[in-house]
Amino acid sequence: MDELRDAVFIAQILTGEDWNEVMYYAIRSQGGVSGGGMFYSLYFVILVLFGNCIFYCFCGLQVLTRYC
């Protein structure tokens, strides 16, 4: 069940749907800003930037190979 929830969160982050809310929950769950939770914000920023690039390149590649 945890894997399904995690997959939903990753999809939510990659689509840009309230990814910042998930990031705030992750920071709070790890002790907040002073408890080392701010390192998780770096994970989310990298995931949003590079995850979207990889995801959209993969989708574009699929379209090009299918219709060209």
C-alpha positions as CSV (number, residue, x, y, z in Angstrom):
1,M,0.0,0.0,0.0
2,D,2.9,2.3,0.7
3,E,4.2,1.9,-2.8
4,L,1.0,3.0,-4.3
5,R,0.9,6.1,-2.2
6,D,4.5,6.9,-3.1
7,A,3.7,6.4,-6.8
8,V,0.8,8.8,-6.4
9,F,3.0,11.4,-4.7
10,I,5.7,11.1,-7.4
11,A,3.1,11.5,-10.1
12,Q,1.6,14.5,-8.3
13,I,5.0,16.1,-8.0
14,L,5.9,15.5,-11.7
15,T,2.6,16.9,-12.9
16,G,3.1,20.0,-10.8
17,E,-0.1,19.5,-8.8
18,D,0.6,20.9,-5.3
19,W,4.1,19.5,-5.2
20,N,5.0,22.3,-2.7
21,E,2.4,21.0,-0.3
22,V,4.0,17.5,-0.4
23,M,7.4,19.1,0.1
24,Y,6.1,21.0,3.2
25,Y,4.7,17.7,4.7
26,A,8.1,16.0,4.1
27,I,10.0,18.8,5.8
28,R,7.6,18.8,8.8
29,S,7.8,15.0,9.0
30,Q,11.6,15.1,9.3
31,G,11.7,17.6,12.1
32,G,11.0,20.9,10.4
33,V,13.4,23.5,9.2
34,S,15.7,23.3,12.2
35,G,15.6,19.5,12.4
36,G,17.3,18.8,9.1
37,G,14.2,18.7,7.0
38,M,15.4,21.5,4.7
39,F,17.6,18.9,2.9
40,Y,14.4,17.4,1.6
41,S,13.5,20.6,-0.1
42,L,16.6,20.2,-2.3
43,Y,15.3,16.7,-3.3
44,F,12.0,18.1,-4.3
45,V,13.5,21.0,-6.4
46,I,15.8,18.5,-8.2
47,L,12.9,16.1,-8.7
48,V,10.7,18.9,-10.2
49,L,13.4,20.3,-12.5
50,F,15.1,17.1,-13.7
51,G,12.1,14.8,-13.4
52,N,10.0,17.0,-15.7
53,C,12.8,17.2,-18.2
54,I,13.2,13.4,-18.3
55,F,9.5,12.8,-18.3
56,Y,8.7,15.2,-21.2
57,C,11.7,14.0,-23.2
58,F,10.5,10.5,-22.8
59,C,7.0,11.4,-23.9
60,G,8.3,13.4,-26.8
61,L,10.5,10.5,-27.9
62,Q,7.5,8.2,-27.8
63,V,5.5,10.5,-30.0
64,L,8.3,10.9,-32.5
65,T,9.0,7.2,-32.7
66,R,5.3,6.3,-33.1
67,Y,4.2,9.0,-35.6
68,C,7.4,9.7,-37.6
